[in-house]
Amino acid sequence: MRQIAKAQTVIKQLNKRFKGLKAVDGSEWTGNVEDNDYIWLKGMYEQEETVHSPWGSIECMEPSPMNEFLQARGWYMEPYDSMTVMAYKI
């Protein structure tokens, strides 16, 4: 069974690998310090290494460097709304 990386570890790795991503834990999204078990990808739409559909949404299940990076660590990304993307543990 694959070991799932902790949110803070993945955040550090994401921000190092994808410059300008601005990944933070969910507590910055909600203002609740207990919401630290998922990741808000604040700068997602500024990234060239993501997959966008013609309608501006992210094709989260398509192969991309971002998806491969997250899945290798036991995480996946999912749109929250039209301009917000979160990452969750698989």
Secondary structure, DSSP 8 states (H G I E B T S, - for coil): ------HHHHHHHHHHHSTT--EEETHHHHS-TT--SSEEETTGGG-TTS-B-TTS-B-TTS--HHHHHHHHTTEEEEEEETTEEEEEE-
